[in-house]
């Protein structure tokens, strides 16, 4: 599975690009709503760039019977705030299948905003629900790995390796060979430490 590791600087540049696109379209929003959890950091940067002081959130999760991911998307933590008659911007990090936006939009529309637009850092071609604003289109599918998800995502990659890597050097080689992913030594150490992995030096 190809993985693209996004740096913090790339996130800032993408958010800056989004802010410019939003301002070119019209006045800034009154409220920004982040989709938890991936939308938190992009939304905070957009608040800074657009001068928006009201930041709310909701959570969308994918689940099937027995809580096994991933089938149908649904809002599991609703918006806790009033947005009636406000200009609202809904923000996430990546728009992959479109399921998250398809679940979140009607939830917010039912709360009566004056306008509702959506913005994402990256949007994949296969999505069924286009965002109104997107910084970068992803034409060839790959996993987008953001700095706020490295420990969680790479930890899962490692747990799925069969056979498990016998050393740190073997792990480096597997991550590069299986995912095209190169992590700095301190990044890999955090992944190992916070996932409680036992991988010899």
TALINKA-V165082 format. One record per pair of residues at least 24 apart in sequence whose ideal C-beta (glycine too) atoms are under 8 Angstrom apart, sorted by the first residue. I is the first residue (numbers start at 1). GAP is how many residues later the second one is. D is the distance in Angstrom with one decimal. If there is no record, write none. Layout:
I_GAP_D, I_GAP_D
//
This chain:
1_141_7.7, 1_142_5.8, 1_177_7.2, 1_178_5.9, 2_138_7.9, 2_139_7.8, 2_140_4.1, 2_141_6.9, 2_177_6.9, 2_178_5.3, 3_139_6.4, 3_140_4.6, 3_142_5.3, 3_176_4.3, 3_177_6.1, 3_178_4.7, 4_138_5.1, 4_139_7.1, 4_140_5.6, 4_141_6.5, 5_140_4.9, 5_145_7.6, 5_176_6.2, 5_177_7.7, 5_178_7.5, 6_115_7.9, 6_138_6.3, 6_139_6.5, 6_140_5.2, 6_141_6.7, 7_140_6.8, 8_139_5.2, 11_30_6.6, 11_31_6.9, 11_34_7.1, 11_110_6.7, 11_135_6.9, 11_136_6.9, 12_33_6.4, 14_28_7.6, 14_107_4.5, 14_108_7.6, 14_121_4.0, 14_122_6.3, 15_27_5.5, 15_30_3.7, 15_31_5.8, 15_34_6.5, 15_106_7.0, 15_120_7.5, 16_29_7.8, 16_33_6.2, 17_118_4.4, 17_119_8.0, 18_24_7.5, 18_28_6.4, 18_101_5.3, 18_103_7.1, 18_115_5.5, 18_116_7.8, 18_117_5.1, 19_26_8.0, 19_27_5.9, 19_30_3.8, 19_31_5.5, 21_112_5.0, 21_114_7.7, 22_24_7.6, 22_28_6.6, 22_67_7.0, 22_95_7.6, 22_97_6.7, 22_111_5.7, 23_27_7.2, 25_92_7.8, 25_107_7.9, 25_108_7.5, 27_60_6.8, 28_24_6.1, 28_59_7.6, 29_57_7.6, 29_58_4.5, 29_59_5.8, 29_60_3.9, 29_88_7.4, 30_24_6.5, 30_56_4.1, 30_57_4.8, 30_58_7.1, 31_24_7.6, 31_25_6.1, 31_50_7.4, 31_52_5.6, 31_55_5.2, 31_56_7.5, 31_57_5.2, 31_58_7.4, 32_24_7.5, 32_56_7.7, 32_57_4.9, 32_59_5.9, 33_24_6.4, 33_25_6.4, 33_46_6.5, 33_50_7.5, 33_55_6.0, 33_56_7.0, 33_57_5.0, 33_58_6.9, 33_71_8.0, 33_75_6.6, 34_57_5.4, 34_58_7.8, 35_24_7.3, 35_25_5.8, 35_55_6.8, 35_56_6.8, 35_57_4.3, 35_65_6.1, 35_69_5.9, 36_24_7.8, 36_41_6.8, 37_111_7.6, 38_54_5.7, 38_55_3.8, 38_56_6.8, 38_108_6.8, 38_110_7.5, 38_111_7.2, 39_52_4.6, 39_53_4.2, 39_54_6.0, 40_108_7.6, 41_52_7.5, 41_105_7.6, 41_107_5.7, 42_49_5.3, 42_50_7.4, 42_51_5.6, 42_77_7.7, 42_78_7.7, 42_79_5.5, 43_48_4.1, 46_43_7.0, 46_45_6.1, 46_73_7.1, 52_37_7.8, 54_27_7.8, 56_24_7.0, 56_25_4.3, 56_27_7.5, 58_46_6.3, 58_49_6.7, 58_50_7.7, 60_39_8.0, 60_40_4.7, 60_43_5.0, 60_44_5.5, 62_37_6.6, 72_27_7.7, 73_26_3.9, 73_27_5.6, 73_29_6.7, 73_30_4.1, 74_29_5.6, 75_28_5.7, 75_29_6.3, 75_32_4.7, 78_29_6.6, 79_28_7.0, 79_29_6.6, 79_32_6.6, 82_29_7.7, 83_25_6.8, 83_28_5.2, 83_29_7.3, 83_30_4.8, 84_27_6.3, 84_28_4.1, 84_29_6.9, 85_27_6.7, 85_28_7.2, 85_29_4.9, 86_27_5.4, 86_28_5.9, 87_26_7.1, 87_27_5.7, 87_28_4.9, 88_25_4.2, 88_26_7.9, 88_27_6.8, 88_28_4.9, 88_29_7.4, 89_28_5.4, 89_29_7.5, 89_30_5.9, 90_26_6.6, 90_27_7.2, 90_28_4.7, 90_29_7.2, 91_27_7.6, 91_28_5.1, 91_29_7.2, 92_26_7.7, 92_27_7.9, 92_28_5.1, 92_39_7.9, 93_27_6.7, 93_28_5.3, 93_29_7.1, 93_51_7.5, 93_53_5.6, 94_26_6.1, 94_27_6.5, 94_28_4.6, 94_29_7.4, 94_30_7.2, 94_44_8.0, 94_50_4.9, 94_52_7.9, 95_25_4.4, 95_27_7.2, 95_28_4.3, 95_29_6.7, 95_32_5.1, 95_34_7.2, 95_35_7.7, 95_36_5.1, 95_39_7.1, 96_28_5.2, 96_30_7.4, 96_31_6.6, 97_27_7.9, 97_29_6.7, 97_30_6.2, 97_31_6.5, 98_29_3.9, 98_30_3.8, 98_31_3.4, 98_32_7.6, 99_29_7.6, 99_30_7.8, 101_26_7.9, 101_28_4.4, 101_30_6.6, 102_26_6.8, 102_27_4.8, 105_24_7.5, 143_36_7.6, 145_36_7.4, 150_33_7.4, 150_37_6.0, 150_40_7.4, 150_41_6.6, 151_39_5.7, 151_40_5.3, 151_43_4.9, 151_44_6.7, 154_27_7.4, 154_29_6.9, 154_34_7.8, 154_37_4.6, 155_36_5.5, 155_39_7.4, 155_40_3.6, 155_42_7.1, 157_24_7.9, 158_33_7.1, 158_37_7.1, 158_39_6.1, 158_41_7.8, 159_36_7.6, 159_38_7.8, 164_35_7.9, 165_34_6.0, 166_34_7.0, 167_32_6.9, 167_33_5.3, 167_34_6.8, 168_24_8.0, 168_31_5.9, 168_32_7.2, 168_33_5.5, 171_28_5.7
//
